[in-house]
Amino acid sequence: MTEIAPKLGGLVEFYRSPVRTAWTPTGSNVPDYPKLAQLWWANVANTVSGEVTPQLAMDSLANEQDKVLERLERHGVLGECGPKLNEETDATYWLGQPGSPKPRLNDEKPRGQTVPYDDLIKAWREGRAR
């Protein structure tokens, strides 16, 4: 990590410094980072490999994270800085809040398209939009 630290925009230096604990006694304030990070990478890998859609991966990630956070909340291992989960609420509530994302359209036109990364880089180098 020391060798690549200059390429990581201060991330390594931040986590090695005492400032990382300035906000809460739990440091980076990500409860059970090792467990949650496993969930993130597993769900990203499932999407990247094409095993599941991005929506299914994000739904799965949310459910898995809720289970971990609920366990931490129930056992109180992080004291006053531990997670405090809200009651589960229907998506329509959240989509109706100010500044929320817009709900999915039933008739999205034109339909979204995923372009391979290498094609995007090639177009960028050639000065094309696609």
Sequence and secondary structure as in RCSB ss.txt:
>XXXX:A:sequence
MTEIAPKLGGLVEFYRSPVRTAWTPTGSNVPDYPKLAQLWWANVANTVSGEVTPQLAMDSLANEQDKVLERLERH
GVLGECGPKLNEETDATYWLGQPGSPKPRLNDEKPRGQTVPYDDLIKAWREGRAR
>XXXX:A:secstr
 TTTGGGTTTHHHHHHSGGGGSS TTTT  TTHHHHHHHHHHHHHHHHTTSS HHHHHHHHHHHHHHHHHHHHHH
TTTGGGS        HHHHHTSTT      TT SS      HHHHHHHHHTT   
